[in-house]
Amino acid sequence: MKLSYLFLIFFLLFSFVFISLNAQESTNNKQKISNDKTGIIKKNDETTANYDNVAFYDGSKMLVQFVSSGVGGLIYLPPINNISDGWSESLFNLNGDLYWGFEKLNTSNTGINGLSDGVFDRVTQNLFLGDPNQPISGYSNIGIGNEYTFNNLSTGDYNVIVGMEAFSYNTTGEWNTGIGGNVLWHNTEGSFNSAVGTLALSSNTTGNYNVGLGPGALGENSIGSSNIGIGRSTNGLNQEGSFNTIIGAEAGVGTAIHNKSGNIFLGYQAGYNEMGNNKLYIENSNSASPLIYGDFTDGSEMVKINGKLNVGTFGYTNVAFSSNSTGTNHASYFTSVNGTAIWGSSQFGYAGYFEGPVYSTIGFTGPAASSKIDHPLDPTNKNINLAYLQSPEMMNVYNGNVTLDGSGEATVTMADWFEALNKDFRYQLTAIGTPGPNLYVAEKINGNQFRIAGGVPGMEVSWQVTGVRQDAYANENRIKVEELKKPEERGKYLHPTAFGQSKEMGISYSESMKQQEQ
């Protein structure tokens, strides 16, 4: 289109020069007017014309005028009131506006129309399209919108804004990107923000490094920074909170204007009512008991699953947590320095159930130990529960039967590691089939064997030997039989109901257990 303008101007200038040269006289460089018919050339209303002020007339109506301004030449087109269809390839002045065909090239006040051709400043490298965008002193900005887009004397640099009335109050904010009506509307000094969607980050003033994607995303954020909101109205009523990551329509909106920080919400309306800090919500509703809930607060870190959790392929049903592993991998691994690595609680079932051998590097502690087996006489209907022997010492028990020789004696040989493992031996002898009042241990254990004497030849004797462990681990970890409770446990019971106390007096009773019971 601009080539057409140049061609037209060149044509008019060439015509003027050509006519002037052919009609020029030798005196005073003046052109003589030969008659008063259509197409004459004259200087204003005079009968002569010179090189600095020439006009074309159709009768008394001026068509075009060439004027010297002192610094260059000007072309003046008198205004007209109407046009016809045949002017589609013409340049004309319609009521003060310059047109090429039926396309307006300028307004009477501002020159080139930004909506049609853009406004580009080669010095500041700013580019604007709109009606009209005011000039700013910032550098390398791009603005597309109406008269209120970038509508100030902003000094901010490297901003890209597309949308009606977007970025209207910026002063020094830079490196912002906004697409949509009213995005970053009130931004003044905020920088490195990205807003896409009508009213996204519309209230932001000085907040930095925010990302709002969706209509109204981070809409009330004013000075909060480093927030990510994806979805309609995400984190909508949070004004000053920072470091939130919220994804999902209406997630984290809040019930009133508030300030919350450090949250992660995922899902439609996830954390809708939450106005606290450092929380995790994964849910697809505004439930206060989301599928996954967490707390990132120092010293209170936790994750709660309001449902079942399966890891890998597992066949069990009605299990809150299940994990599956093959080979030598661990299906589950838990560790703790001072607390409890695994905590189990059940009102009527098992707090822990293991299918297979269980190993502990230190031992098991509890008020009673027992085993459960199928009843040998009625295995499909009954069980038998057996208690384990307990002792204040780490004690091993060995027993057996032996038949006395012709001298009424017998030597019992133990394993070759027996004395290396045990010490402080104790003995019991019982005669079988006939009294043995004179039975005794003739020689104590020495060389991993002991000798029985005082019996009748051929007598069967049942014997039992106990020994206190003296292996390396036992020597380093002797059981302290009597001890004080930890300071935080004093005043409470291991088994409060056994002493007529309520469950709340139990050391292991927690607020979470109370909630489960409710």
C-alpha positions in Angstrom: 0.0 0.0 0.0 2.9 2.4 0.9 4.3 1.8 -2.7 1.0 3.0 -4.1 1.3 6.2 -2.0 4.8 6.8 -3.3 3.8 6.2 -6.9 0.9 8.6 -6.6 3.1 11.3 -5.1 5.8 10.8 -7.8 3.1 11.0 -10.5 1.8 14.3 -9.2 5.2 15.8 -8.9 6.2 14.6 -12.3 3.0 16.1 -13.8 3.7 19.4 -12.1 7.3 19.6 -13.4 6.3 18.5 -16.9 3.6 21.1 -17.2 5.8 23.8 -15.7 8.7 23.2 -18.0 6.6 23.2 -21.1 4.7 26.4 -20.2 7.7 28.3 -18.7 8.7 31.8 -20.2 12.1 33.3 -20.1 11.2 36.2 -17.8 11.0 36.0 -14.0 10.4 32.2 -14.2 6.7 32.9 -14.4 4.1 30.8 -16.2 1.6 32.6 -18.4 -2.1 31.7 -18.1 -3.4 31.2 -21.6 -7.1 30.9 -20.9 -9.6 30.3 -18.1 -10.8 26.8 -19.0 -10.7 23.6 -16.9 -7.2 22.3 -16.1 -5.5 25.7 -15.7 -2.6 26.3 -13.4 -2.2 29.6 -11.4 -0.8 31.0 -8.2 -3.7 31.3 -5.8 -6.0 33.8 -7.4 -3.3 35.5 -9.5 -2.6 34.8 -13.2 0.9 33.6 -12.7 2.6 30.7 -10.8 6.1 30.0 -9.6 8.0 27.0 -8.2 7.1 27.4 -4.5 3.3 27.6 -4.6 1.4 25.9 -7.4 -2.2 24.6 -7.4 -4.4 22.6 -9.8 -8.0 23.9 -10.3 -11.1 22.6 -11.9 -12.7 25.9 -12.7 -12.8 27.8 -9.4 -12.5 24.5 -7.3 -8.9 23.7 -6.1 -7.9 20.1 -6.7 -4.4 19.9 -5.2 -1.8 22.4 -4.1 2.0 22.2 -3.9 3.6 24.4 -1.3 7.1 25.1 -0.1 7.3 25.0 3.7 10.9 26.3 3.9 12.1 22.9 5.1 10.5 20.8 2.4 7.6 20.5 0.0 4.0 19.9 1.1 1.0 18.6 -0.8 -2.4 19.8 0.2 -5.7 18.1 -0.8 -8.8 20.2 -0.1 -11.5 18.3 2.0 -14.5 16.9 0.3 -17.9 15.8 1.8 -18.6 12.6 0.0 -17.1 10.0 -2.3 -18.3 7.5 -4.9 -17.5 3.9 -5.7 -15.1 4.8 -8.5 -12.6 6.2 -6.0 -11.3 2.9 -4.6 -7.8 3.6 -6.0 -7.7 7.3 -5.2 -6.1 9.4 -2.5 -8.4 12.1 -1.0 -9.3 14.2 2.0 -12.7 13.3 3.4 -13.8 15.8 6.0 -10.3 16.2 7.3 -9.2 12.5 7.2 -6.8 11.2 4.6 -8.1 8.1 2.7 -6.6 5.7 0.2 -9.7 4.2 -1.4 -12.0 3.5 1.5 -9.3 2.9 4.1 -8.7 5.8 6.5 -5.0 6.6 6.8 -5.1 9.0 9.7 -7.3 11.1 12.0 -7.3 14.8 12.0 -5.6 14.9 15.4 -2.9 12.2 15.5 -1.6 11.5 12.1 -1.2 7.8 11.3 -4.0 5.6 12.8 -2.4 3.0 15.1 -5.2 0.6 14.5 -4.5 0.4 10.8 -0.7 0.8 10.5 0.7 0.7 14.0 2.8 3.2 15.8 6.5 2.3 15.9 9.2 4.4 17.5 12.6 3.6 16.1 14.4 5.2 19.1 12.6 3.4 21.9 11.7 0.3 19.8 8.1 0.5 21.1 5.3 -0.8 18.9 1.6 -0.1 19.5 -1.6 -0.9 17.7 -4.7 0.7 19.1 -6.9 3.8 19.1 -4.9 5.5 20.4 -2.0 4.3 22.6 -0.2 7.1 24.3 3.5 7.4 23.8 5.7 6.0 26.6 9.3 6.4 27.5 9.9 2.8 28.1 12.0 0.6 25.7 11.0 -2.4 23.6 7.3 -2.6 24.6 4.5 -4.0 22.4 0.9 -2.9 23.1 -2.3 -3.9 21.2 -5.6 -2.7 22.5 -7.9 0.3 22.9 -7.1 3.8 24.2 -6.6 2.6 27.8 -4.0 -0.1 27.0 -0.6 1.2 28.2 -2.5 4.4 28.9 0.2 6.3 30.8 3.7 7.6 30.6 5.2 4.3 31.6 9.0 3.9 31.9 8.9 0.1 32.0 10.7 -2.0 29.4 10.1 -5.2 27.5 6.4 -5.5 28.2 4.1 -7.3 25.8 0.4 -6.5 26.3 -2.6 -7.5 24.2 -6.1 -6.6 25.4 -8.7 -4.0 26.0 -7.8 -1.7 28.9 -4.9 -3.9 29.9 -1.8 -2.7 31.8 -3.5 0.7 32.2 -1.6 2.0 35.2 2.0 0.7 34.7 4.8 2.9 35.8 8.1 1.0 36.0 7.0 -2.6 35.7 9.0 -4.6 33.1 9.2 -7.9 31.4 5.5 -8.5 31.8 3.3 -10.5 29.4 -0.5 -10.0 29.3 -3.1 -11.3 26.9 -6.8 -10.5 27.5 -9.1 -7.7 28.6 -8.1 -5.9 31.8 -5.1 -8.2 32.4 -2.5 -6.6 34.8 -4.9 -3.7 34.8 -3.6 -2.0 38.0 0.0 -3.1 37.6 2.4 -0.3 38.5 5.8 -1.7 39.4 5.3 -5.5 39.2 7.6 -7.3 36.9 8.2 -10.7 35.2 4.5 -11.5 35.4 2.5 -13.5 32.9 -1.3 -13.1 32.6 -3.5 -14.8 30.1 -7.3 -14.5 30.3 -9.8 -11.7 31.0 -9.0 -10.0 34.4 -6.1 -12.3 35.1 -3.8 -10.6 37.6 -6.0 -7.5 37.2 -5.4 -6.2 40.7 -1.6 -6.8 40.7 0.3 -3.7 41.6 3.8 -4.6 42.7 3.8 -8.4 42.8 6.6 -10.2 40.7 7.1 -13.5 39.0 3.4 -14.4 39.0 1.7 -16.6 36.4 -2.1 -16.4 36.0 -3.7 -18.4 33.2 -7.5 -18.3 33.0 -10.3 -15.7 33.4 -9.8 -14.1 36.8 -6.8 -16.2 37.7 -5.0 -14.6 40.6 -7.5 -11.8 40.2 -7.2 -10.2 43.6 -3.4 -10.6 44.0 -1.8 -7.2 44.6 1.7 -7.6 46.1 2.1 -11.4 46.3 4.9 -12.9 44.3 5.9 -16.2 42.7 2.3 -17.5 42.5 1.1 -19.9 39.8 -2.6 -20.0 39.1 -4.0 -22.0 36.2 -7.8 -22.1 35.7 -10.8 -19.8 36.2 -10.6 -17.7 39.3 -7.8 -19.7 40.8 -6.5 -18.3 44.1 -9.1 -15.6 43.4 -9.4 -13.7 46.8 -5.7 -14.0 47.9 -4.1 -10.6 48.0 -0.7 -10.7 49.5 0.3 -14.4 49.7 3.2 -15.8 47.8 4.7 -19.1 46.6 1.3 -20.7 45.9 0.9 -23.3 43.1 -2.8 -23.7 42.4 -4.2 -25.6 39.4 -7.9 -26.0 38.7 -11.0 -23.8 38.2 -11.9 -22.0 41.4 -9.2 -23.8 43.3 -8.0 -22.0 46.4 -10.5 -19.1 45.9 -11.1 -18.6 49.6 -14.3 -17.5 51.4 -13.1 -13.9 51.9 -10.2 -11.6 51.1 -7.1 -13.2 52.7 -3.4 -13.8 52.5 -2.0 -17.3 52.2 1.3 -18.6 51.1 3.2 -21.8 50.3 0.2 -23.9 49.3 -0.2 -26.5 46.5 -3.8 -27.2 45.4 -4.7 -29.4 42.4 -8.2 -30.0 41.1 -11.5 -28.3 40.5 -12.3 -26.2 43.7 -9.4 -27.9 45.5 -8.8 -26.1 48.7 -11.7 -23.7 48.0 -12.2 -22.8 51.6 -8.6 -23.0 52.8 -7.0 -19.7 53.9 -4.0 -21.1 55.8 -0.4 -21.5 54.8 1.7 -24.5 53.6 -1.2 -26.9 52.8 -1.6 -29.6 50.2 -5.0 -30.4 48.6 -5.5 -32.9 45.8 -9.3 -33.1 45.2 -11.9 -32.4 42.6 -14.4 -30.7 44.9 -14.4 -28.1 47.7 -14.3 -30.9 50.3 -12.5 -30.2 53.6 -11.4 -33.9 53.6 -9.7 -34.1 50.2 -8.4 -37.3 48.7 -4.9 -36.2 49.6 -4.1 -33.6 52.3 -0.8 -32.4 53.5 0.9 -29.9 55.7 4.4 -28.5 54.8 4.8 -26.5 58.1 8.2 -27.0 59.7 7.9 -29.5 62.5 4.4 -30.6 61.4 5.0 -32.1 58.0 2.5 -34.7 57.2 0.4 -36.3 54.3 -3.0 -37.7 54.9 -4.8 -39.9 52.4 -8.6 -40.0 52.8 -9.0 -43.2 50.8 -6.9 -46.3 49.7 -3.4 -46.1 48.5 -2.0 -48.8 46.2 1.6 -49.0 45.0 2.1 -51.4 42.1 -0.2 -54.3 41.3 -1.8 -55.8 44.4 -4.6 -58.3 44.9 -6.0 -57.3 48.3 -9.2 -55.3 48.7 -10.4 -53.2 51.6 -6.8 -52.2 52.3 -6.0 -48.6 53.0 -2.4 -48.9 51.8 -0.9 -51.6 49.7 2.5 -52.0 48.1 4.0 -54.7 45.8 7.6 -55.5 45.0 9.4 -58.4 43.3 12.9 -59.7 43.7 15.1 -58.2 46.4 13.4 -54.8 46.3 11.6 -53.4 49.4 7.9 -53.0 49.0 7.9 -50.4 51.7 10.7 -48.7 53.6 10.2 -46.4 56.6 12.7 -44.7 58.8 12.7 -42.3 61.7 15.4 -40.8 63.9 13.5 -40.0 67.2 9.9 -40.8 66.3 8.0 -43.8 65.2 8.8 -45.0 61.7 5.5 -47.0 61.4 2.5 -46.4 63.5 -0.5 -48.7 63.4 -3.8 -48.4 65.2 -7.0 -50.4 65.0 -10.0 -50.6 67.3 -11.1 -54.1 66.5 -8.6 -55.5 64.0 -4.9 -55.9 63.8 -2.7 -52.8 64.1 -0.2 -54.7 62.0 -0.6 -57.9 59.9 2.4 -59.6 58.3 2.2 -62.5 55.9 5.7 -64.0 56.1 8.7 -63.8 58.5 9.3 -60.6 60.4 12.7 -59.4 61.3 13.8 -56.7 63.8 17.4 -55.6 64.3 16.7 -54.7 68.0 13.7 -56.6 69.2 10.0 -56.4 69.9 8.5 -54.6 72.9 5.0 -55.1 74.2 3.1 -56.1 77.3 2.5 -59.7 76.2 3.7 -62.0 73.4 1.7 -64.8 72.0 1.1 -66.9 69.0 -2.0 -68.1 67.2 -2.4 -71.4 65.4 -5.2 -73.4 64.0 -6.8 -75.7 66.6 -5.4 -79.2 65.9 -8.7 -80.9 66.6 -11.0 -78.4 64.9 -8.8 -76.3 62.6 -11.6 -74.8 60.5 -13.6 -73.5 63.5 -11.2 -72.8 66.3 -7.8 -71.3 67.1 -5.3 -71.8 69.9 -3.5 -68.9 71.4 -0.1 -69.6 73.1 1.8 -67.2 75.4 5.6 -66.8 75.2 7.9 -67.3 78.1 9.3 -64.0 79.4 12.3 -63.2 81.6 14.1 -60.1 82.9 17.2 -61.6 81.4 18.2 -62.5 77.8 17.9 -66.3 78.5 18.1 -69.3 76.3 16.4 -72.6 77.3 17.7 -76.1 76.2 16.2 -79.5 77.1 16.0 -83.1 76.1 15.9 -86.7 77.4 18.8 -89.1 78.0 19.1 -92.8 79.1 21.5 -93.6 81.8 24.3 -96.2 81.2 25.1 -99.3 83.3 26.7 -97.1 86.0 23.5 -94.9 86.3 25.3 -92.1 84.5 25.0 -90.2 81.2 26.9 -87.4 79.4 24.9 -84.8 77.5 26.7 -83.0 74.6 25.6 -79.6 73.5 26.4 -77.7 70.3 30.0 -76.6 69.7 28.9 -72.9 70.0 27.0 -73.4 73.3 29.5 -72.0 75.8 30.4 -69.1 73.4 26.7 -68.0 73.3 25.7 -68.7 77.0 26.9 -68.3 80.5 25.4 -68.6 84.1 24.0 -72.1 83.5 21.1 -73.5 85.5 20.1 -77.2 85.5 16.9 -79.3 86.1 16.7 -83.1 86.1 13.6 -85.2 86.2 13.4 -89.0 86.4 10.9 -90.8 84.2 9.2 -94.1 85.0 10.8 -94.6 88.4 11.9 -92.3 91.3 15.3 -90.9 91.0 15.9 -89.2 94.4 19.7 -89.4 94.0 19.9 -87.8 90.5 22.4 -85.0 90.3 24.7 -83.0 87.9 28.0 -84.7 88.4 30.0 -82.3 86.2 28.8 -78.9 85.1 29.1 -77.7 81.5 32.6 -77.8 80.3 33.7 -78.2 76.8 30.1 -77.9 75.7 28.9 -81.0 77.7 27.8 -81.9 81.2 27.4 -85.3 83.1 24.5 -86.7 85.0 24.9 -89.4 87.8 23.1 -91.0 90.7 20.5 -92.8 88.8 19.5 -96.4 88.1 21.0 -98.1 85.1 18.6 -97.8 82.1 16.7 -94.9 83.7 15.3 -92.2 81.3 16.0 -88.7 82.5 14.5 -85.5 81.3 16.9 -82.5 81.5 16.7 -78.8 81.1 19.5 -76.2 81.0 19.1 -72.4 80.8 21.8 -69.9 80.0 22.1 -66.2 79.9 23.2 -64.9 76.5 26.7 -63.5 76.2 27.0 -62.8 72.5 28.3 -59.4 71.3 24.8 -57.9 70.7 23.5 -59.1 74.1 26.4 -57.7 76.0 25.9 -54.3 74.3 22.2 -54.2 74.7 21.3 -55.6 78.1 17.6 -55.1 79.0 17.1 -52.4 81.6 14.4 -54.0 83.7 13.2 -50.9 85.6 13.2 -47.4 84.0 11.6 -44.0 84.3 9.1 -43.0 81.6 10.1 -40.2 79.2 9.2 -36.7 80.4 6.4 -36.4 77.8 4.9 -39.8 78.8 4.8 -39.2 82.6 1.3 -38.9 84.0 0.0 -41.2 81.4 -0.4 -45.0 81.0 0.6 -47.6 78.5 -2.7 -49.3 79.2 -5.0 -46.8 80.8 -8.2 -49.0 80.8 -6.4 -51.7 82.8 -6.1 -49.1 85.6 -9.7 -47.8 85.2 -8.7 -44.8 83.2 -10.1 -43.5 79.9 -8.3 -44.0 76.5 -7.3 -40.4 76.4 -4.9 -41.1 79.3 -2.9 -43.5 77.1 0.6 -42.6 76.0 -0.2 -43.8 72.5 -3.5 -41.9 72.2 -3.4 -39.1 69.7 -5.7 -36.5 68.3 -5.9 -38.4 65.0 -7.2 -41.5 66.9 -9.9 -39.4 68.5 -10.9 -38.1 65.0 -11.1 -41.7 63.7 -13.3 -42.8 66.6 -15.7 -40.0 65.8 
